[in-house]
Amino acid sequence: MMDRPLPFEQRPTPEQIAALPPYPALAPGQIQLLREPAQFAAAEHALRAAGHVGFDTESKPVFVAGAPQTGPDVVQFATREQAFIVQTSLPGAEDFLRAVIESDEIVKVGFGLASDRPQLQRRFGLRLGASIDLSYSVRRLGFKQAVGLKAAVAIVLGQRMSKSKKATTSNWANPRLTPQQLQYAANDAHASLLIYEALRKRSAC
């Protein structure tokens, strides 16, 4: 159990979040975009060694009502020291994703996994193996409404995470991801892992 109380007992306002110290994001050198077979193999080894890893997906946004969702276009994983970004259209990506996502030895921790699960099944026929949806873990701390990643970083870690709307709504299916997209994707997975570790110390996971 952690002795330090949570920074917020109620969902923090945007003004309260803005006053917090910044989230210590991974440096660009700690973010790897996987392309080569050797990179996929090394990433799988690192994720298996970690056991619990941050996990999230990104999809090209749909702006027309009723238009089908074609993602995920990017899948990201993180250990404490590294983030691995996968463009799902690349050769070799599907085998890597199957090995990691369907694994029950690599526990995927993240937010909104209820929406990721059917997308992974529809797009790739993948079963999401061992996983923990942190949305429910944070709610068990006493929050009545669903809590997303940005609010959870404030509530659990006492930090301010920047979530660029430009990056959120960018084209994640683009063959060349921007540095901003890579950082955004890495942050989502990495912060999820740090939140999980903090919650586990509180016995909330």
C-alpha positions as CSV (number, residue, x, y, z in Angstrom):
1,M,0.0,0.0,0.0
2,M,1.2,3.5,-0.7
3,D,1.3,6.0,2.1
4,R,1.0,9.1,-0.1
5,P,-2.7,10.0,-0.7
6,L,-4.0,10.5,-4.2
7,P,-3.6,14.0,-5.5
8,F,-7.4,14.2,-6.3
9,E,-10.4,12.6,-4.6
10,Q,-12.7,13.9,-7.4
11,R,-12.2,14.1,-11.1
12,P,-9.7,16.9,-11.7
13,T,-10.7,20.0,-13.7
14,P,-8.7,21.1,-16.7
15,E,-7.4,24.0,-14.6
16,Q,-6.2,21.6,-11.8
17,I,-4.4,19.4,-14.4
18,A,-2.7,22.4,-16.0
19,A,-1.2,23.3,-12.6
20,L,0.5,19.9,-12.2
21,P,4.2,19.2,-13.1
22,P,4.6,17.7,-16.5
23,Y,4.6,13.9,-17.2
24,P,8.2,12.7,-17.7
25,A,7.8,11.3,-21.2
26,L,10.3,8.9,-22.8
27,A,13.0,10.6,-24.8
28,P,12.9,10.2,-28.6
29,G,15.9,7.8,-28.4
30,Q,13.8,5.5,-26.2
31,I,11.0,5.2,-28.8
32,Q,11.6,2.6,-31.5
33,L,9.5,2.3,-34.7
34,L,9.8,-1.4,-35.6
35,R,10.5,-2.2,-39.3
36,E,13.1,-5.0,-39.6
37,P,12.8,-8.7,-38.5
38,A,15.6,-8.2,-36.0
39,Q,13.8,-5.3,-34.4
40,F,10.6,-7.3,-34.0
41,A,12.5,-10.2,-32.5
42,A,14.3,-7.9,-30.0
43,A,11.1,-6.1,-29.1
44,E,9.3,-9.4,-28.4
45,H,12.2,-10.5,-26.2
46,A,12.1,-7.2,-24.2
47,L,8.3,-7.4,-23.8
48,R,8.4,-11.0,-22.6
49,A,11.1,-10.1,-20.1
50,A,9.0,-7.2,-18.8
51,G,5.9,-9.4,-18.1
52,H,3.5,-6.4,-17.7
53,V,3.6,-3.9,-20.5
54,G,1.8,-0.7,-21.5
55,F,-0.5,-1.1,-24.5
56,D,-2.6,1.0,-26.8
57,T,-3.7,1.4,-30.4
58,E,-4.3,4.3,-32.8
59,S,-6.6,4.4,-35.8
60,K,-7.1,6.7,-38.7
61,P,-10.0,8.9,-37.6
62,V,-13.4,8.6,-39.3
63,F,-15.1,11.9,-39.9
64,V,-18.2,10.7,-41.8
65,A,-21.1,9.3,-39.7
66,G,-21.6,5.6,-40.4
67,A,-18.3,5.1,-42.2
68,P,-16.5,1.9,-41.2
69,Q,-13.5,2.0,-38.8
70,T,-10.5,0.4,-40.6
71,G,-8.0,0.5,-37.7
72,P,-6.0,-0.1,-35.8
73,D,-3.3,1.3,-37.9
74,V,-0.7,1.6,-35.1
75,V,-0.2,-0.6,-32.0
76,Q,2.2,0.5,-29.3
77,F,3.8,-1.3,-26.3
78,A,6.0,0.0,-23.6
79,T,8.3,-1.1,-20.8
80,R,9.6,1.3,-18.3
81,E,12.6,2.1,-20.5
82,Q,11.3,1.8,-24.0
83,A,8.3,2.1,-26.3
84,F,7.8,0.0,-29.4
85,I,5.6,1.4,-32.2
86,V,4.2,-0.9,-34.8
87,Q,2.6,0.1,-38.1
88,T,0.1,-2.7,-38.7
89,S,0.5,-2.6,-42.5
90,L,4.2,-3.4,-42.5
91,P,5.4,-6.9,-43.5
92,G,6.2,-8.9,-40.4
93,A,4.0,-6.8,-38.1
94,E,1.1,-9.3,-38.0
95,D,3.2,-12.2,-36.8
96,F,4.8,-10.0,-34.1
97,L,1.4,-8.7,-33.0
98,R,-0.1,-12.2,-32.8
99,A,2.8,-13.3,-30.6
100,V,2.5,-10.4,-28.2
101,I,-1.2,-9.6,-28.2
102,E,-2.4,-13.2,-27.9
103,S,0.2,-14.1,-25.3
104,D,-1.0,-14.8,-21.8
105,E,2.5,-14.4,-20.5
106,I,2.8,-10.8,-21.6
107,V,0.1,-8.9,-19.7
108,K,-1.1,-5.9,-21.6
109,V,-2.2,-2.9,-19.5
110,G,-4.1,0.1,-20.9
111,F,-7.2,2.1,-21.1
112,G,-10.3,1.4,-23.2
113,L,-9.4,-2.2,-24.0
114,A,-13.1,-3.0,-24.5
115,S,-12.9,-1.0,-27.8
116,D,-9.5,-2.3,-28.8
117,R,-10.6,-6.0,-28.5
118,P,-13.2,-6.1,-31.3
119,Q,-11.0,-4.0,-33.6
120,L,-8.1,-6.4,-33.2
121,Q,-10.4,-9.3,-33.8
122,R,-12.0,-7.7,-36.9
123,R,-8.8,-6.5,-38.5
124,F,-6.4,-9.3,-37.8
125,G,-8.4,-12.1,-36.2
126,L,-6.4,-11.6,-33.0
127,R,-7.6,-12.6,-29.5
128,L,-6.5,-10.2,-26.8
129,G,-4.7,-12.4,-24.3
130,A,-3.9,-11.5,-20.7
131,S,-4.8,-7.9,-20.2
132,I,-5.9,-5.3,-17.6
133,D,-8.2,-2.5,-18.4
134,L,-7.1,0.4,-16.2
135,S,-10.3,2.3,-16.8
136,Y,-12.0,0.0,-14.2
137,S,-9.0,0.0,-11.9
138,V,-9.1,3.8,-11.5
139,R,-12.8,3.8,-11.0
140,R,-12.4,1.4,-8.1
141,L,-10.6,4.3,-6.3
142,G,-14.0,5.9,-5.9
143,F,-14.6,7.7,-9.2
144,K,-18.2,7.3,-10.5
145,Q,-17.4,8.2,-14.1
146,A,-15.1,6.5,-16.5
147,V,-11.6,8.0,-16.3
148,G,-9.3,8.3,-19.4
149,L,-5.6,8.3,-19.5
150,K,-5.0,12.1,-19.2
151,A,-7.2,12.3,-16.0
152,A,-5.7,9.1,-14.7
153,V,-2.2,10.5,-15.0
154,A,-3.3,13.5,-12.9
155,I,-5.2,11.3,-10.3
156,V,-2.7,8.5,-9.8
157,L,0.7,10.1,-10.7
158,G,-0.1,13.8,-9.9
159,Q,1.3,14.9,-13.3
160,R,0.1,16.7,-16.3
161,M,0.1,14.8,-19.6
162,S,-0.3,16.8,-22.8
163,K,-2.7,15.2,-25.3
164,S,-2.4,17.0,-28.6
165,K,-5.7,17.1,-30.5
166,K,-3.8,17.5,-33.7
167,A,-2.0,14.2,-33.1
168,T,-5.2,12.5,-31.9
169,T,-7.0,13.3,-35.1
170,S,-4.0,12.8,-37.4
171,N,-3.7,10.2,-40.1
172,W,-2.4,7.2,-38.3
173,A,-2.5,5.2,-41.5
174,N,0.2,7.4,-43.1
175,P,3.2,5.3,-44.1
176,R,5.5,8.0,-42.5
177,L,4.6,8.8,-39.0
178,T,5.7,12.2,-37.6
179,P,7.9,12.6,-34.5
180,Q,4.8,14.1,-32.8
181,Q,2.8,10.9,-33.6
182,L,5.5,8.7,-32.3
183,Q,5.8,10.6,-29.1
184,Y,2.0,10.6,-28.6
185,A,1.8,6.9,-29.2
186,A,4.7,6.1,-26.9
187,N,3.3,8.3,-24.1
188,D,-0.1,6.5,-24.2
189,A,1.5,3.1,-23.7
190,H,4.2,4.2,-21.3
191,A,1.9,6.2,-19.0
192,S,-0.5,3.3,-18.8
193,L,2.3,1.1,-17.5
194,L,3.4,3.6,-14.8
195,I,-0.2,4.0,-13.7
196,Y,-0.6,0.3,-13.5
197,E,2.5,0.0,-11.3
198,A,1.3,2.8,-9.0
199,L,-2.1,1.2,-8.7
200,R,-0.6,-2.2,-7.9
201,K,1.2,-0.6,-5.0
202,R,-2.2,0.6,-3.8
203,S,-3.6,-2.9,-4.4
204,A,-6.1,-1.4,-6.8
205,C,-5.2,-3.6,-9.7
